[in-house]
Amino acid sequence: MTKYIDFSIDYDGNCECVDEFLINDEEVSINDDSDVQPLIDELEKVEGFFISEHRTQVRVWWKEDGTMDVRFRYFNEPDWAEFDEYELLGIPPIEFEPEVV
């Protein structure tokens, strides 16, 4: 099973919104954006991951080989004029089983 999620984190470290959540390439709706908070809490423990003081866009892929890739953008400006992008590849997977609708 493969999973992918694209979401944003506000400056307080809370999930702002989920833009896309796919399981086996099929779009799935999450019951509530707060269901992503356990994933955010675990990502914060991963070396190299950090949350912007403005907004952070995060994309996570759970891969069939048992690892996951994380790509995140740290926005330096509130109007998103500039950003830095980072990749964490092949990291140990974080369990993520949100309530879906």
Backbone as a printed PyTorch tensor [residue, N CA C, xyz], in Angstrom:
tensor([[[  0.8420,  -1.1760,   0.0000],
         [  0.0000,   0.0000,   0.0000],
         [  0.8890,   1.2420,   0.0000]],

        [[  0.5500,   2.1910,  -0.8470],
         [  1.2640,   3.4570,  -0.8810],
         [  0.3380,   4.5590,  -0.4010]],

        [[  0.9370,   5.5460,   0.2770],
         [  0.1790,   6.6950,   0.7620],
         [  0.9530,   7.9660,   0.4400]],

        [[  0.2120,   9.0350,   0.2290],
         [  0.7830,  10.3440,  -0.0440],
         [ -0.1330,  11.3850,   0.5930]],

        [[  0.4630,  12.3820,   1.2360],
         [ -0.3260,  13.4810,   1.7810],
         [  0.3870,  14.8010,   1.5150]],

        [[ -0.3940,  15.8030,   1.2080],
         [  0.0790,  17.1640,   0.9730],
         [ -0.7350,  18.0530,   1.9100]],

        [[ -0.0540,  18.7420,   2.8300],
         [ -0.7630,  19.5650,   3.8010],
         [  0.0950,  20.7600,   4.2080]],

        [[ -0.5130,  21.7050,   4.8950],
         [  0.2290,  22.8670,   5.3720],
         [  0.1350,  22.9620,   6.8910]],

        [[  1.1800,  23.5570,   7.4690],
         [  1.2770,  23.7530,   8.9100],
         [  1.3610,  25.2510,   9.1640]],

        [[  0.5800,  25.7430,  10.1240],
         [  0.6420,  27.1640,  10.4550],
         [  1.8350,  27.4340,  11.3760]],

        [[  2.0440,  28.6830,  11.7370],
         [  3.2100,  29.0740,  12.5340],
         [  3.1760,  28.5040,  13.9550]],

        [[  2.0040,  28.0470,  14.4240],
         [  1.8990,  27.4300,  15.7470],
         [  2.1980,  25.9380,  15.7160]],

        [[  2.4320,  25.3780,  14.5240],
         [  2.7200,  23.9580,  14.4090],
         [  1.4920,  23.0820,  14.2590]],

        [[  0.3570,  23.6970,  13.9080],
         [ -0.8920,  22.9470,  13.7220],
         [ -1.2070,  22.7900,  12.2460]],

        [[ -1.8920,  21.7050,  11.9070],
         [ -2.3030,  21.4990,  10.5310],
         [ -3.2930,  22.5860,  10.1360]],

        [[ -2.9430,  23.2880,   9.0820],
         [ -3.7920,  24.3770,   8.5930],
         [ -4.8370,  23.8310,   7.6240]],

        [[ -4.4110,  22.9600,   6.7130],
         [ -5.3530,  22.3140,   5.7990],
         [ -4.6540,  21.1610,   5.0890]],

        [[ -5.4580,  20.1820,   4.6820],
         [ -4.9720,  19.0540,   3.8970],
         [ -5.3860,  19.3060,   2.4610]],

        [[ -4.4110,  19.4110,   1.5760],
         [ -4.7000,  19.6610,   0.1640],
         [ -4.9950,  18.3770,  -0.6000]],

        [[ -4.3100,  17.2880,  -0.2130],
         [ -4.5100,  16.0220,  -0.9280],
         [ -4.0560,  14.8770,  -0.0390]],

        [[ -4.8280,  13.7970,  -0.0380],
         [ -4.4590,  12.5690,   0.6600],
         [ -4.8240,  11.4130,  -0.2520]],

        [[ -3.8110,  10.6150,  -0.6220],
         [ -4.0150,   9.4920,  -1.5420],
         [ -3.6010,   8.1900,  -0.8740]],

        [[ -4.4020,   7.1600,  -1.0650],
         [ -4.0410,   5.8050,  -0.6710],
         [ -4.1490,   4.9620,  -1.9350]],

        [[ -3.0240,   4.3200,  -2.3010],
         [ -2.9650,   3.5380,  -3.5490],
         [ -3.4710,   4.3580,  -4.7340]],

        [[ -3.0420,   5.5960,  -4.8040],
         [ -3.3480,   6.5320,  -5.8890],
         [ -4.8150,   6.9400,  -5.9780]],

        [[ -5.6080,   6.6420,  -4.9490],
         [ -7.0010,   7.0710,  -4.9240],
         [ -7.1700,   8.1360,  -3.8500]],

        [[ -7.8440,   9.2350,  -4.2080],
         [ -8.0410,  10.3300,  -3.2620],
         [ -8.9930,   9.9200,  -2.1470]],

        [[ -8.5900,  10.2500,  -0.9270],
         [ -9.3640,   9.9350,   0.2750],
         [ -9.5270,  11.2300,   1.0630]],

        [[-10.6980,  11.4270,   1.6520],
         [-10.9380,  12.6020,   2.4850],
         [-10.7190,  12.2500,   3.9460]],

        [[-10.0400,  13.1410,   4.6470],
         [ -9.8130,  12.9820,   6.0770],
         [-10.9560,  13.6710,   6.8070]],

        [[-11.4110,  13.0410,   7.8740],
         [-12.5360,  13.5600,   8.6330],
         [-12.2790,  14.9770,   9.1440]],

        [[-11.0750,  15.2250,   9.6590],
         [-10.7730,  16.5240,  10.2680],
         [ -9.2810,  16.8110,  10.1120]],

        [[ -8.9370,  18.0600,   9.8020],
         [ -7.5210,  18.4210,   9.6360],
         [ -6.7000,  18.1200,  10.8840]],

        [[ -7.3270,  18.1690,  12.0580],
         [ -6.5860,  17.9010,  13.2930],
         [ -6.1120,  16.4490,  13.3670]],

        [[ -6.6700,  15.5590,  12.5220],
         [ -6.2080,  14.1700,  12.4760],
         [ -4.7650,  14.0680,  11.9950]],

        [[ -4.2460,  15.1350,  11.3920],
         [ -2.8730,  15.1470,  10.8890],
         [ -1.8820,  15.5030,  12.0020]],

        [[ -2.3660,  16.0160,  13.1280],
         [ -1.4720,  16.4740,  14.1980],
         [ -0.5120,  15.4040,  14.7060]],

        [[ -0.9370,  14.1460,  14.9010],
         [  0.0430,  13.1330,  15.3310],
         [  1.1960,  12.9620,  14.3330]],

        [[  0.9070,  13.0880,  13.0350],
         [  1.9670,  13.0110,  12.0240],
         [  2.9160,  14.1970,  12.1670]],

        [[  2.3730,  15.3870,  12.3580],
         [  3.2100,  16.5840,  12.5400],
         [  4.1020,  16.4190,  13.7630]],

        [[  3.5300,  15.9380,  14.8570],
         [  4.3000,  15.7480,  16.0860],
         [  5.4690,  14.7910,  15.8700]],

        [[  5.2460,  13.7250,  15.1010],
         [  6.3200,  12.7710,  14.8180],
         [  7.3400,  13.3430,  13.8430]],

        [[  6.8860,  14.1070,  12.8460],
         [  7.8260,  14.7280,  11.9030],
         [  8.7610,  15.6900,  12.6160]],

        [[  8.2600,  16.3790,  13.6360],
         [  9.1010,  17.3240,  14.3740],
         [ 10.2690,  16.6350,  15.0670]],

        [[ 10.1790,  15.3210,  15.2860],
         [ 11.2480,  14.5560,  15.9190],
         [ 12.3120,  14.1130,  14.9160]],

        [[ 12.0090,  14.2210,  13.6160],
         [ 12.9340,  13.7690,  12.5740],
         [ 14.0170,  14.8270,  12.3620]],

        [[ 15.2700,  14.3940,  12.4310],
         [ 16.3910,  15.3130,  12.2320],
         [ 16.3020,  15.9520,  10.8470]],

        [[ 16.3810,  17.2640,  10.8200],
         [ 16.3360,  18.0030,   9.5620],
         [ 14.9870,  18.5860,   9.2410]],

        [[ 13.9390,  18.1860,   9.9660],
         [ 12.6060,  18.7440,   9.7290],
         [ 12.3690,  19.8930,  10.6900]],

        [[ 11.8320,  20.9820,  10.1890],
         [ 11.4870,  22.1030,  11.0610],
         [ 10.2820,  22.8370,  10.4970]],

        [[  9.6340,  23.5920,  11.3510],
         [  8.4180,  24.3110,  10.9810],
         [  8.7370,  25.7880,  10.8680]],

        [[  8.2480,  26.3940,   9.8090],
         [  8.4660,  27.8160,   9.5500],
         [  7.7450,  28.6740,  10.5700]],

        [[  8.2640,  29.8520,  10.7860],
         [  7.5710,  30.8070,  11.6540],
         [  6.3930,  31.4460,  10.9240]],

        [[  6.2600,  31.1770,   9.6420],
         [  5.1290,  31.7000,   8.8760],
         [  4.1910,  30.5720,   8.4440]],

        [[  4.6750,  29.6910,   7.5930],
         [  3.8550,  28.5920,   7.0800],
         [  4.7850,  27.5630,   6.4530]],

        [[  4.4270,  26.3020,   6.5890],
         [  5.2140,  25.2150,   6.0240],
         [  4.2950,  24.3290,   5.2000]],

        [[  4.6820,  24.0690,   3.9580],
         [  3.9530,  23.1410,   3.0990],
         [  4.7000,  21.8100,   3.1410]],

        [[  3.9870,  20.7170,   3.3970],
         [  4.6240,  19.4090,   3.5810],
         [  4.0080,  18.3940,   2.6280]],

        [[  4.8640,  17.5760,   2.0250],
         [  4.4310,  16.4560,   1.1910],
         [  5.1490,  15.2150,   1.6940]],

        [[  4.3710,  14.1600,   1.9840],
         [  4.9400,  12.9290,   2.5180],
         [  4.4960,  11.7670,   1.6370]],

        [[  5.4600,  10.9130,   1.2570],
         [  5.2010,   9.6890,   0.4950],
         [  5.6230,   8.5000,   1.3550]],

        [[  4.7060,   7.5810,   1.6120],
         [  5.0440,   6.3000,   2.2260],
         [  5.2800,   5.3440,   1.0720]],

        [[  6.4660,   4.7600,   1.0210],
         [  6.8330,   3.9500,  -0.1340],
         [  6.7090,   2.4670,   0.1610]],

        [[  6.5910,   1.6850,  -0.8990],
         [  6.4130,   0.2430,  -0.7650],
         [  7.6280,  -0.4460,  -0.1480]],

        [[  8.7960,   0.2090,  -0.1850],
         [  9.9850,  -0.4100,   0.4050],
         [ 10.0540,  -0.2180,   1.9230]],

        [[  9.0060,   0.3730,   2.5170],
         [  8.9530,   0.5370,   3.9670],
         [  9.5550,   1.8310,   4.4830]],

        [[  9.9830,   2.7050,   3.5850],
         [ 10.5170,   4.0000,   4.0030],
         [  9.5470,   5.0980,   3.5640]],

        [[  9.8850,   6.3180,   3.8860],
         [  9.0860,   7.4380,   3.4060],
         [  9.9910,   8.5980,   3.0140]],

        [[  9.4910,   9.4120,   2.1060],
         [ 10.1710,  10.6320,   1.6830],
         [  9.3270,  11.8130,   2.1410]],

        [[ 10.0060,  12.8640,   2.5580],
         [  9.3180,  14.0740,   2.9970],
         [  9.9180,  15.2480,   2.2410]],

        [[  9.0780,  16.0510,   1.6530],
         [  9.5110,  17.2860,   1.0050],
         [  8.7450,  18.4140,   1.6890]],

        [[  9.4690,  19.4370,   2.1300],
         [  8.7690,  20.5420,   2.7760],
         [  9.3690,  21.8680,   2.3560]],

        [[  8.4930,  22.8550,   2.3320],
         [  8.8950,  24.2070,   1.9340],
         [  8.6880,  25.1320,   3.1210]],

        [[  9.7320,  25.8510,   3.4200],
         [  9.7450,  26.8020,   4.5240],
         [  9.5720,  28.1870,   3.9170]],

        [[  8.4620,  28.8300,   4.2290],
         [  8.1820,  30.1310,   3.6470],
         [  8.7770,  31.2310,   4.5050]],

        [[  9.6320,  32.0650,   3.8950],
         [ 10.3020,  33.1420,   4.6050],
         [  9.4600,  34.3950,   4.6900]],

        [[  8.5120,  34.5290,   3.8260],
         [  7.6820,  35.7290,   3.7660],
         [  6.2220,  35.3330,   3.9510]],

        [[  5.4640,  36.1330,   4.7070],
         [  4.0440,  35.8090,   4.8830],
         [  3.2790,  35.7600,   3.5580]],

        [[  3.7200,  36.5070,   2.5530],
         [  3.0150,  36.4940,   1.2660],
         [  3.5500,  35.4160,   0.3240]],

        [[  4.4010,  34.5200,   0.8270],
         [  4.9610,  33.4010,   0.0940],
         [  5.8290,  33.8360,  -1.0790]],

        [[  6.3540,  35.0380,  -1.0250],
         [  7.1850,  35.5260,  -2.1220],
         [  8.4580,  34.7000,  -2.2770]],

        [[  9.0110,  34.2300,  -1.1660],
         [ 10.2430,  33.4490,  -1.2250],
         [ 10.0800,  32.2030,  -0.3690]],

        [[ 10.7240,  31.1280,  -0.7600],
         [ 10.6930,  29.9250,   0.0710],
         [ 11.9430,  29.1070,  -0.1810]],

        [[ 12.2480,  28.2670,   0.8010],
         [ 13.3270,  27.2960,   0.7000],
         [ 12.6960,  25.9170,   0.7320]],

        [[ 13.1900,  25.0020,  -0.1140],
         [ 12.6350,  23.6560,  -0.1680],
         [ 13.6700,  22.6530,   0.3290]],

        [[ 13.1890,  21.6550,   1.0840],
         [ 14.0570,  20.6310,   1.6640],
         [ 13.4880,  19.2590,   1.3590]],

        [[ 14.3680,  18.2550,   1.3170],
         [ 13.9560,  16.8740,   1.1000],
         [ 14.6070,  15.9810,   2.1370]],

        [[ 13.8150,  15.0920,   2.7100],
         [ 14.3170,  14.0390,   3.5810],
         [ 13.8990,  12.7400,   2.9100]],

        [[ 14.8610,  11.9590,   2.4450],
         [ 14.5720,  10.7880,   1.6330],
         [ 14.9070,   9.4980,   2.3680]],

        [[ 14.0360,   8.4870,   2.2020],
         [ 14.3100,   7.1640,   2.7450],
         [ 14.3340,   7.1000,   4.2550]],

        [[ 13.5280,   7.8990,   4.9240],
         [ 13.5320,   7.8880,   6.3850],
         [ 12.5970,   6.7830,   6.8900]],

        [[ 12.7860,   6.3520,   8.1340],
         [ 11.8930,   5.3190,   8.6780],
         [ 10.4430,   5.8100,   8.6500]],

        [[  9.5180,   4.9180,   8.3620],
         [  8.1220,   5.3530,   8.2160],
         [  7.4950,   5.7740,   9.5330]],

        [[  6.6010,   6.7220,   9.4520],
         [  5.7790,   7.1630,  10.5740],
         [  4.3700,   6.6390,  10.3010]],

        [[  3.8110,   5.9500,  11.2640],
         [  2.4550,   5.4320,  11.1070],
         [  1.4820,   6.6020,  11.0090]],

        [[  0.5530,   6.5150,  10.0900],
         [ -0.4450,   7.5620,   9.9060],
         [ -1.7380,   6.9170,   9.4490]],

        [[ -2.6890,   6.8190,  10.3450],
         [ -3.9660,   6.1840,  10.0620],
         [ -5.0980,   7.1130,  10.5100]],

        [[ -5.3380,   8.1860,   9.7710],
         [ -6.3850,   9.1300,  10.1830],
         [ -7.7790,   8.5640,   9.9480]],

        [[ -8.7580,   9.1740,  10.5970],
         [-10.1460,   8.7950,  10.3400],
         [-10.5260,   9.3550,   8.9720]],

        [[-11.0060,   8.5070,   8.1150],
         [-11.3790,   8.9460,   6.7710],
         [-12.9020,   8.9320,   6.6250]],

        [[-13.3900,   9.7480,   5.6730],
         [-14.8320,   9.8040,   5.4200],
         [-15.1180,   9.3090,   4.0280]]])
